[in-house]
Amino acid sequence: MKIKAIIEKGTDGLYSIYLPDVFGIYGTGKTEAEAKEALFEAVDSAKEYMEETEDFSTYNVFKSDFEFDYC
């Protein structure tokens, strides 16, 4: 499954990546690579939340194999 990830460079020079179809998951950094790393950390945190709470409704998109489609 592919998940759309929007990459933007702000006027301050920082990069941000967000997932328009998944609320609250994003990454920021000084470089695009740093922003991607922060995004993966956010996904890992969401997965941990799902496992701890057994609530898979919010982030069920991460239950199966996926890859980001960067735009």
PDB file of N, CA, C and O in Angstrom:
ATOM      1  N   MET A   1       0.832  -1.160   0.000  1.00  0.00           N
ATOM      2  CA  MET A   1       0.000   0.000   0.000  1.00  0.00           C
ATOM      3  C   MET A   1       0.888   1.238   0.000  1.00  0.00           C
ATOM      4  O   MET A   1       1.918   1.280   0.672  1.00  0.00           O
ATOM      5  N   LYS A   2       0.476   2.238  -0.757  1.00  0.00           N
ATOM      6  CA  LYS A   2       1.208   3.500  -0.794  1.00  0.00           C
ATOM      7  C   LYS A   2       0.429   4.552  -0.021  1.00  0.00           C
ATOM      8  O   LYS A   2      -0.790   4.669  -0.143  1.00  0.00           O
ATOM      9  N   ILE A   3       1.165   5.311   0.776  1.00  0.00           N
ATOM     10  CA  ILE A   3       0.577   6.402   1.550  1.00  0.00           C
ATOM     11  C   ILE A   3       1.169   7.709   1.031  1.00  0.00           C
ATOM     12  O   ILE A   3       2.388   7.876   1.001  1.00  0.00           O
ATOM     13  N   LYS A   4       0.309   8.624   0.627  1.00  0.00           N
ATOM     14  CA  LYS A   4       0.757   9.909   0.101  1.00  0.00           C
ATOM     15  C   LYS A   4       1.406  10.736   1.198  1.00  0.00           C
ATOM     16  O   LYS A   4       0.834  10.908   2.274  1.00  0.00           O
ATOM     17  N   ALA A   5       2.615  11.252   0.921  1.00  0.00           N
ATOM     18  CA  ALA A   5       3.365  12.089   1.857  1.00  0.00           C
ATOM     19  C   ALA A   5       3.785  13.370   1.131  1.00  0.00           C
ATOM     20  O   ALA A   5       4.511  13.318   0.138  1.00  0.00           O
ATOM     21  N   ILE A   6       3.338  14.482   1.619  1.00  0.00           N
ATOM     22  CA  ILE A   6       3.623  15.780   0.999  1.00  0.00           C
ATOM     23  C   ILE A   6       4.861  16.387   1.655  1.00  0.00           C
ATOM     24  O   ILE A   6       4.922  16.537   2.875  1.00  0.00           O
ATOM     25  N   ILE A   7       5.846  16.733   0.827  1.00  0.00           N
ATOM     26  CA  ILE A   7       7.071  17.386   1.299  1.00  0.00           C
ATOM     27  C   ILE A   7       6.997  18.862   0.919  1.00  0.00           C
ATOM     28  O   ILE A   7       6.725  19.206  -0.232  1.00  0.00           O
ATOM     29  N   GLU A   8       7.240  19.722   1.894  1.00  0.00           N
ATOM     30  CA  GLU A   8       7.249  21.162   1.642  1.00  0.00           C
ATOM     31  C   GLU A   8       8.480  21.784   2.291  1.00  0.00           C
ATOM     32  O   GLU A   8       8.935  21.353   3.350  1.00  0.00           O
ATOM     33  N   LYS A   9       9.003  22.807   1.627  1.00  0.00           N
ATOM     34  CA  LYS A   9      10.101  23.581   2.206  1.00  0.00           C
ATOM     35  C   LYS A   9       9.541  24.936   2.601  1.00  0.00           C
ATOM     36  O   LYS A   9       9.017  25.671   1.765  1.00  0.00           O
ATOM     37  N   GLY A  10       9.655  25.257   3.869  1.00  0.00           N
ATOM     38  CA  GLY A  10       9.108  26.511   4.387  1.00  0.00           C
ATOM     39  C   GLY A  10       9.990  27.701   4.067  1.00  0.00           C
ATOM     40  O   GLY A  10      11.133  27.554   3.636  1.00  0.00           O
ATOM     41  N   THR A  11       9.442  28.871   4.285  1.00  0.00           N
ATOM     42  CA  THR A  11      10.206  30.100   4.045  1.00  0.00           C
ATOM     43  C   THR A  11      11.375  30.222   5.016  1.00  0.00           C
ATOM     44  O   THR A  11      12.314  30.979   4.771  1.00  0.00           O
ATOM     45  N   ASP A  12      11.318  29.470   6.128  1.00  0.00           N
ATOM     46  CA  ASP A  12      12.408  29.477   7.094  1.00  0.00           C
ATOM     47  C   ASP A  12      13.516  28.492   6.719  1.00  0.00           C
ATOM     48  O   ASP A  12      14.525  28.388   7.417  1.00  0.00           O
ATOM     49  N   GLY A  13      13.319  27.759   5.596  1.00  0.00           N
ATOM     50  CA  GLY A  13      14.330  26.819   5.132  1.00  0.00           C
ATOM     51  C   GLY A  13      14.165  25.410   5.655  1.00  0.00           C
ATOM     52  O   GLY A  13      14.877  24.506   5.220  1.00  0.00           O
ATOM     53  N   LEU A  14      13.235  25.199   6.586  1.00  0.00           N
ATOM     54  CA  LEU A  14      12.999  23.859   7.134  1.00  0.00           C
ATOM     55  C   LEU A  14      12.076  23.057   6.216  1.00  0.00           C
ATOM     56  O   LEU A  14      11.237  23.609   5.505  1.00  0.00           O
ATOM     57  N   TYR A  15      12.258  21.751   6.255  1.00  0.00           N
ATOM     58  CA  TYR A  15      11.408  20.850   5.488  1.00  0.00           C
ATOM     59  C   TYR A  15      10.366  20.231   6.407  1.00  0.00           C
ATOM     60  O   TYR A  15      10.630  19.946   7.575  1.00  0.00           O
ATOM     61  N   SER A  16       9.195  20.033   5.860  1.00  0.00           N
ATOM     62  CA  SER A  16       8.158  19.322   6.601  1.00  0.00           C
ATOM     63  C   SER A  16       7.507  18.309   5.675  1.00  0.00           C
ATOM     64  O   SER A  16       7.396  18.525   4.468  1.00  0.00           O
ATOM     65  N   ILE A  17       7.084  17.207   6.260  1.00  0.00           N
ATOM     66  CA  ILE A  17       6.395  16.164   5.531  1.00  0.00           C
ATOM     67  C   ILE A  17       5.150  15.814   6.340  1.00  0.00           C
ATOM     68  O   ILE A  17       5.226  15.587   7.548  1.00  0.00           O
ATOM     69  N   TYR A  18       4.009  15.772   5.665  1.00  0.00           N
ATOM     70  CA  TYR A  18       2.785  15.366   6.344  1.00  0.00           C
ATOM     71  C   TYR A  18       2.006  14.399   5.467  1.00  0.00           C
ATOM     72  O   TYR A  18       2.208  14.325   4.255  1.00  0.00           O
ATOM     73  N   LEU A  19       1.125  13.670   6.103  1.00  0.00           N
ATOM     74  CA  LEU A  19       0.302  12.676   5.429  1.00  0.00           C
ATOM     75  C   LEU A  19      -1.121  13.204   5.411  1.00  0.00           C
ATOM     76  O   LEU A  19      -1.784  13.203   6.448  1.00  0.00           O
ATOM     77  N   PRO A  20      -1.608  13.653   4.270  1.00  0.00           N
ATOM     78  CA  PRO A  20      -2.940  14.261   4.238  1.00  0.00           C
ATOM     79  C   PRO A  20      -4.066  13.307   4.649  1.00  0.00           C
ATOM     80  O   PRO A  20      -5.131  13.759   5.068  1.00  0.00           O
ATOM     81  N   ASP A  21      -3.845  12.012   4.535  1.00  0.00           N
ATOM     82  CA  ASP A  21      -4.890  11.047   4.858  1.00  0.00           C
ATOM     83  C   ASP A  21      -4.737  10.418   6.238  1.00  0.00           C
ATOM     84  O   ASP A  21      -5.538   9.565   6.623  1.00  0.00           O
ATOM     85  N   VAL A  22      -3.705  10.836   6.994  1.00  0.00           N
ATOM     86  CA  VAL A  22      -3.477  10.278   8.329  1.00  0.00           C
ATOM     87  C   VAL A  22      -3.251  11.445   9.292  1.00  0.00           C
ATOM     88  O   VAL A  22      -2.223  12.119   9.234  1.00  0.00           O
ATOM     89  N   PHE A  23      -4.209  11.673  10.165  1.00  0.00           N
ATOM     90  CA  PHE A  23      -4.169  12.815  11.073  1.00  0.00           C
ATOM     91  C   PHE A  23      -3.011  12.709  12.073  1.00  0.00           C
ATOM     92  O   PHE A  23      -2.799  11.664  12.688  1.00  0.00           O
ATOM     93  N   GLY A  24      -2.270  13.809  12.220  1.00  0.00           N
ATOM     94  CA  GLY A  24      -1.289  13.928  13.288  1.00  0.00           C
ATOM     95  C   GLY A  24       0.067  13.295  13.047  1.00  0.00           C
ATOM     96  O   GLY A  24       0.891  13.267  13.961  1.00  0.00           O
ATOM     97  N   ILE A  25       0.329  12.786  11.855  1.00  0.00           N
ATOM     98  CA  ILE A  25       1.620  12.164  11.576  1.00  0.00           C
ATOM     99  C   ILE A  25       2.389  13.088  10.635  1.00  0.00           C
ATOM    100  O   ILE A  25       1.942  13.367   9.523  1.00  0.00           O
ATOM    101  N   TYR A  26       3.550  13.562  11.092  1.00  0.00           N
ATOM    102  CA  TYR A  26       4.353  14.463  10.283  1.00  0.00           C
ATOM    103  C   TYR A  26       5.808  14.413  10.747  1.00  0.00           C
ATOM    104  O   TYR A  26       6.120  13.861  11.802  1.00  0.00           O
ATOM    105  N   GLY A  27       6.672  14.990   9.954  1.00  0.00           N
ATOM    106  CA  GLY A  27       8.076  15.097  10.304  1.00  0.00           C
ATOM    107  C   GLY A  27       8.622  16.430   9.836  1.00  0.00           C
ATOM    108  O   GLY A  27       8.174  16.968   8.824  1.00  0.00           O
ATOM    109  N   THR A  28       9.592  16.968  10.569  1.00  0.00           N
ATOM    110  CA  THR A  28      10.244  18.215  10.184  1.00  0.00           C
ATOM    111  C   THR A  28      11.742  18.076  10.368  1.00  0.00           C
ATOM    112  O   THR A  28      12.208  17.264  11.168  1.00  0.00           O
ATOM    113  N   GLY A  29      12.493  18.872   9.623  1.00  0.00           N
ATOM    114  CA  GLY A  29      13.939  18.841   9.761  1.00  0.00           C
ATOM    115  C   GLY A  29      14.619  19.903   8.924  1.00  0.00           C
ATOM    116  O   GLY A  29      13.994  20.559   8.091  1.00  0.00           O
ATOM    117  N   LYS A  30      15.915  20.061   9.162  1.00  0.00           N
ATOM    118  CA  LYS A  30      16.707  21.031   8.409  1.00  0.00           C
ATOM    119  C   LYS A  30      16.929  20.571   6.978  1.00  0.00           C
ATOM    120  O   LYS A  30      17.133  21.387   6.079  1.00  0.00           O
ATOM    121  N   THR A  31      16.889  19.254   6.769  1.00  0.00           N
ATOM    122  CA  THR A  31      17.043  18.688   5.428  1.00  0.00           C
ATOM    123  C   THR A  31      15.857  17.769   5.157  1.00  0.00           C
ATOM    124  O   THR A  31      15.116  17.400   6.068  1.00  0.00           O
ATOM    125  N   GLU A  32      15.697  17.415   3.910  1.00  0.00           N
ATOM    126  CA  GLU A  32      14.630  16.484   3.542  1.00  0.00           C
ATOM    127  C   GLU A  32      14.848  15.133   4.229  1.00  0.00           C
ATOM    128  O   GLU A  32      13.891  14.493   4.665  1.00  0.00           O
ATOM    129  N   ALA A  33      16.097  14.708   4.320  1.00  0.00           N
ATOM    130  CA  ALA A  33      16.414  13.433   4.978  1.00  0.00           C
ATOM    131  C   ALA A  33      16.045  13.474   6.462  1.00  0.00           C
ATOM    132  O   ALA A  33      15.517  12.495   6.989  1.00  0.00           O
ATOM    133  N   GLU A  34      16.314  14.583   7.139  1.00  0.00           N
ATOM    134  CA  GLU A  34      15.948  14.715   8.546  1.00  0.00           C
ATOM    135  C   GLU A  34      14.429  14.678   8.722  1.00  0.00           C
ATOM    136  O   GLU A  34      13.924  14.078   9.670  1.00  0.00           O
ATOM    137  N   ALA A  35      13.711  15.319   7.809  1.00  0.00           N
ATOM    138  CA  ALA A  35      12.254  15.323   7.883  1.00  0.00           C
ATOM    139  C   ALA A  35      11.704  13.914   7.674  1.00  0.00           C
ATOM    140  O   ALA A  35      10.749  13.513   8.339  1.00  0.00           O
ATOM    141  N   LYS A  36      12.304  13.164   6.754  1.00  0.00           N
ATOM    142  CA  LYS A  36      11.871  11.779   6.525  1.00  0.00           C
ATOM    143  C   LYS A  36      12.139  10.921   7.756  1.00  0.00           C
ATOM    144  O   LYS A  36      11.307  10.093   8.127  1.00  0.00           O
ATOM    145  N   GLU A  37      13.282  11.110   8.387  1.00  0.00           N
ATOM    146  CA  GLU A  37      13.613  10.358   9.593  1.00  0.00           C
ATOM    147  C   GLU A  37      12.605  10.670  10.708  1.00  0.00           C
ATOM    148  O   GLU A  37      12.155   9.770  11.418  1.00  0.00           O
ATOM    149  N   ALA A  38      12.261  11.943  10.851  1.00  0.00           N
ATOM    150  CA  ALA A  38      11.285  12.342  11.859  1.00  0.00           C
ATOM    151  C   ALA A  38       9.910  11.743  11.545  1.00  0.00           C
ATOM    152  O   ALA A  38       9.166  11.387  12.459  1.00  0.00           O
ATOM    153  N   LEU A  39       9.575  11.632  10.272  1.00  0.00           N
ATOM    154  CA  LEU A  39       8.310  11.015   9.872  1.00  0.00           C
ATOM    155  C   LEU A  39       8.279   9.550  10.289  1.00  0.00           C
ATOM    156  O   LEU A  39       7.279   9.081  10.830  1.00  0.00           O
ATOM    157  N   PHE A  40       9.364   8.827  10.041  1.00  0.00           N
ATOM    158  CA  PHE A  40       9.434   7.417  10.439  1.00  0.00           C
ATOM    159  C   PHE A  40       9.337   7.261  11.957  1.00  0.00           C
ATOM    160  O   PHE A  40       8.732   6.308  12.447  1.00  0.00           O
ATOM    161  N   GLU A  41       9.930   8.193  12.697  1.00  0.00           N
ATOM    162  CA  GLU A  41       9.822   8.156  14.155  1.00  0.00           C
ATOM    163  C   GLU A  41       8.372   8.364  14.597  1.00  0.00           C
ATOM    164  O   GLU A  41       7.912   7.726  15.544  1.00  0.00           O
ATOM    165  N   ALA A  42       7.659   9.251  13.915  1.00  0.00           N
ATOM    166  CA  ALA A  42       6.242   9.476  14.227  1.00  0.00           C
ATOM    167  C   ALA A  42       5.414   8.224  13.939  1.00  0.00           C
ATOM    168  O   ALA A  42       4.503   7.892  14.696  1.00  0.00           O
ATOM    169  N   VAL A  43       5.728   7.541  12.857  1.00  0.00           N
ATOM    170  CA  VAL A  43       5.022   6.299  12.523  1.00  0.00           C
ATOM    171  C   VAL A  43       5.311   5.241  13.585  1.00  0.00           C
ATOM    172  O   VAL A  43       4.403   4.536  14.024  1.00  0.00           O
ATOM    173  N   ASP A  44       6.564   5.131  13.995  1.00  0.00           N
ATOM    174  CA  ASP A  44       6.909   4.168  15.050  1.00  0.00           C
ATOM    175  C   ASP A  44       6.151   4.470  16.342  1.00  0.00           C
ATOM    176  O   ASP A  44       5.688   3.553  17.020  1.00  0.00           O
ATOM    177  N   SER A  45       6.025   5.742  16.679  1.00  0.00           N
ATOM    178  CA  SER A  45       5.270   6.122  17.878  1.00  0.00           C
ATOM    179  C   SER A  45       3.800   5.748  17.743  1.00  0.00           C
ATOM    180  O   SER A  45       3.181   5.292  18.705  1.00  0.00           O
ATOM    181  N   ALA A  46       3.245   5.939  16.557  1.00  0.00           N
ATOM    182  CA  ALA A  46       1.845   5.566  16.320  1.00  0.00           C
ATOM    183  C   ALA A  46       1.660   4.060  16.449  1.00  0.00           C
ATOM    184  O   ALA A  46       0.660   3.601  17.002  1.00  0.00           O
ATOM    185  N   LYS A  47       2.613   3.292  15.943  1.00  0.00           N
ATOM    186  CA  LYS A  47       2.540   1.833  16.064  1.00  0.00           C
ATOM    187  C   LYS A  47       2.610   1.404  17.526  1.00  0.00           C
ATOM    188  O   LYS A  47       1.871   0.515  17.949  1.00  0.00           O
ATOM    189  N   GLU A  48       3.487   2.028  18.294  1.00  0.00           N
ATOM    190  CA  GLU A  48       3.591   1.725  19.727  1.00  0.00           C
ATOM    191  C   GLU A  48       2.280   2.045  20.440  1.00  0.00           C
ATOM    192  O   GLU A  48       1.827   1.277  21.289  1.00  0.00           O
ATOM    193  N   TYR A  49       1.680   3.168  20.096  1.00  0.00           N
ATOM    194  CA  TYR A  49       0.405   3.556  20.681  1.00  0.00           C
ATOM    195  C   TYR A  49      -0.651   2.487  20.401  1.00  0.00           C
ATOM    196  O   TYR A  49      -1.403   2.097  21.294  1.00  0.00           O
ATOM    197  N   MET A  50      -0.700   2.022  19.161  1.00  0.00           N
ATOM    198  CA  MET A  50      -1.683   1.005  18.794  1.00  0.00           C
ATOM    199  C   MET A  50      -1.484  -0.273  19.600  1.00  0.00           C
ATOM    200  O   MET A  50      -2.449  -0.879  20.066  1.00  0.00           O
ATOM    201  N   GLU A  51      -0.237  -0.677  19.760  1.00  0.00           N
ATOM    202  CA  GLU A  51       0.041  -1.904  20.498  1.00  0.00           C
ATOM    203  C   GLU A  51      -0.291  -1.759  21.986  1.00  0.00           C
ATOM    204  O   GLU A  51      -0.832  -2.679  22.600  1.00  0.00           O
ATOM    205  N   GLU A  52       0.035  -0.605  22.556  1.00  0.00           N
ATOM    206  CA  GLU A  52      -0.201  -0.391  23.985  1.00  0.00           C
ATOM    207  C   GLU A  52      -1.687  -0.275  24.314  1.00  0.00           C
ATOM    208  O   GLU A  52      -2.147  -0.788  25.334  1.00  0.00           O
ATOM    209  N   THR A  53      -2.429   0.401  23.446  1.00  0.00           N
ATOM    210  CA  THR A  53      -3.841   0.660  23.729  1.00  0.00           C
ATOM    211  C   THR A  53      -4.779  -0.346  23.073  1.00  0.00           C
ATOM    212  O   THR A  53      -5.962  -0.421  23.404  1.00  0.00           O
ATOM    213  N   GLU A  54      -4.237  -1.111  22.145  1.00  0.00           N
ATOM    214  CA  GLU A  54      -5.039  -2.034  21.328  1.00  0.00           C
ATOM    215  C   GLU A  54      -6.129  -1.287  20.560  1.00  0.00           C
ATOM    216  O   GLU A  54      -7.162  -1.862  20.217  1.00  0.00           O
ATOM    217  N   ASP A  55      -5.892  -0.018  20.299  1.00  0.00           N
ATOM    218  CA  ASP A  55      -6.796   0.811  19.499  1.00  0.00           C
ATOM    219  C   ASP A  55      -6.166   0.993  18.122  1.00  0.00           C
ATOM    220  O   ASP A  55      -5.253   1.800  17.946  1.00  0.00           O
ATOM    221  N   PHE A  56      -6.657   0.245  17.167  1.00  0.00           N
ATOM    222  CA  PHE A  56      -6.084   0.273  15.821  1.00  0.00           C
ATOM    223  C   PHE A  56      -6.890   1.150  14.866  1.00  0.00           C
ATOM    224  O   PHE A  56      -6.574   1.218  13.678  1.00  0.00           O
ATOM    225  N   SER A  57      -7.915   1.814  15.363  1.00  0.00           N
ATOM    226  CA  SER A  57      -8.807   2.557  14.474  1.00  0.00           C
ATOM    227  C   SER A  57      -8.149   3.797  13.864  1.00  0.00           C
ATOM    228  O   SER A  57      -8.343   4.076  12.681  1.00  0.00           O
ATOM    229  N   THR A  58      -7.387   4.533  14.646  1.00  0.00           N
ATOM    230  CA  THR A  58      -6.829   5.797  14.157  1.00  0.00           C
ATOM    231  C   THR A  58      -5.712   5.587  13.145  1.00  0.00           C
ATOM    232  O   THR A  58      -5.646   6.284  12.132  1.00  0.00           O
ATOM    233  N   TYR A  59      -4.836   4.629  13.417  1.00  0.00           N
ATOM    234  CA  TYR A  59      -3.662   4.443  12.570  1.00  0.00           C
ATOM    235  C   TYR A  59      -3.642   3.053  11.929  1.00  0.00           C
ATOM    236  O   TYR A  59      -2.575   2.467  11.743  1.00  0.00           O
ATOM    237  N   ASN A  60      -4.815   2.532  11.594  1.00  0.00           N
ATOM    238  CA  ASN A  60      -4.884   1.184  11.026  1.00  0.00           C
ATOM    239  C   ASN A  60      -4.144   1.059   9.703  1.00  0.00           C
ATOM    240  O   ASN A  60      -3.830  -0.053   9.278  1.00  0.00           O
ATOM    241  N   VAL A  61      -3.862   2.164   9.051  1.00  0.00           N
ATOM    242  CA  VAL A  61      -3.127   2.146   7.783  1.00  0.00           C
ATOM    243  C   VAL A  61      -1.705   1.597   7.984  1.00  0.00           C
ATOM    244  O   VAL A  61      -1.090   1.107   7.037  1.00  0.00           O
ATOM    245  N   PHE A  62      -1.190   1.680   9.208  1.00  0.00           N
ATOM    246  CA  PHE A  62       0.161   1.208   9.491  1.00  0.00           C
ATOM    247  C   PHE A  62       0.217  -0.266   9.893  1.00  0.00           C
ATOM    248  O   PHE A  62       1.299  -0.794  10.153  1.00  0.00           O
ATOM    249  N   LYS A  63      -0.926  -0.927   9.947  1.00  0.00           N
ATOM    250  CA  LYS A  63      -0.953  -2.339  10.347  1.00  0.00           C
ATOM    251  C   LYS A  63      -0.377  -3.251   9.265  1.00  0.00           C
ATOM    252  O   LYS A  63       0.188  -4.300   9.576  1.00  0.00           O
ATOM    253  N   SER A  64      -0.515  -2.865   8.008  1.00  0.00           N
ATOM    254  CA  SER A  64      -0.017  -3.703   6.920  1.00  0.00           C
ATOM    255  C   SER A  64       1.231  -3.064   6.309  1.00  0.00           C
ATOM    256  O   SER A  64       1.633  -1.967   6.698  1.00  0.00           O
ATOM    257  N   ASP A  65       1.827  -3.754   5.362  1.00  0.00           N
ATOM    258  CA  ASP A  65       3.008  -3.206   4.688  1.00  0.00           C
ATOM    259  C   ASP A  65       2.619  -1.955   3.902  1.00  0.00           C
ATOM    260  O   ASP A  65       1.565  -1.905   3.268  1.00  0.00           O
ATOM    261  N   PHE A  66       3.483  -0.958   3.956  1.00  0.00           N
ATOM    262  CA  PHE A  66       3.209   0.287   3.241  1.00  0.00           C
ATOM    263  C   PHE A  66       4.526   0.933   2.842  1.00  0.00           C
ATOM    264  O   PHE A  66       5.597   0.587   3.341  1.00  0.00           O
ATOM    265  N   GLU A  67       4.408   1.867   1.939  1.00  0.00           N
ATOM    266  CA  GLU A  67       5.535   2.731   1.581  1.00  0.00           C
ATOM    267  C   GLU A  67       4.976   4.113   1.310  1.00  0.00           C
ATOM    268  O   GLU A  67       3.805   4.274   0.966  1.00  0.00           O
ATOM    269  N   PHE A  68       5.834   5.104   1.473  1.00  0.00           N
ATOM    270  CA  PHE A  68       5.393   6.475   1.247  1.00  0.00           C
ATOM    271  C   PHE A  68       5.566   6.843  -0.217  1.00  0.00           C
ATOM    272  O   PHE A  68       6.564   6.503  -0.851  1.00  0.00           O
ATOM    273  N   ASP A  69       4.570   7.545  -0.735  1.00  0.00           N
ATOM    274  CA  ASP A  69       4.609   8.110  -2.077  1.00  0.00           C
ATOM    275  C   ASP A  69       4.851   9.609  -1.889  1.00  0.00           C
ATOM    276  O   ASP A  69       3.907  10.374  -1.688  1.00  0.00           O
ATOM    277  N   TYR A  70       6.125  10.026  -1.955  1.00  0.00           N
ATOM    278  CA  TYR A  70       6.495  11.408  -1.681  1.00  0.00           C
ATOM    279  C   TYR A  70       6.125  12.313  -2.854  1.00  0.00           C
ATOM    280  O   TYR A  70       6.413  12.012  -4.013  1.00  0.00           O
ATOM    281  N   CYS A  71       5.489  13.412  -2.524  1.00  0.00           N
ATOM    282  CA  CYS A  71       5.088  14.398  -3.531  1.00  0.00           C
ATOM    283  C   CYS A  71       5.620  15.757  -3.133  1.00  0.00           C
ATOM    284  O   CYS A  71       5.399  16.738  -3.842  1.00  0.00           O
TER     285      CYS A  71
END
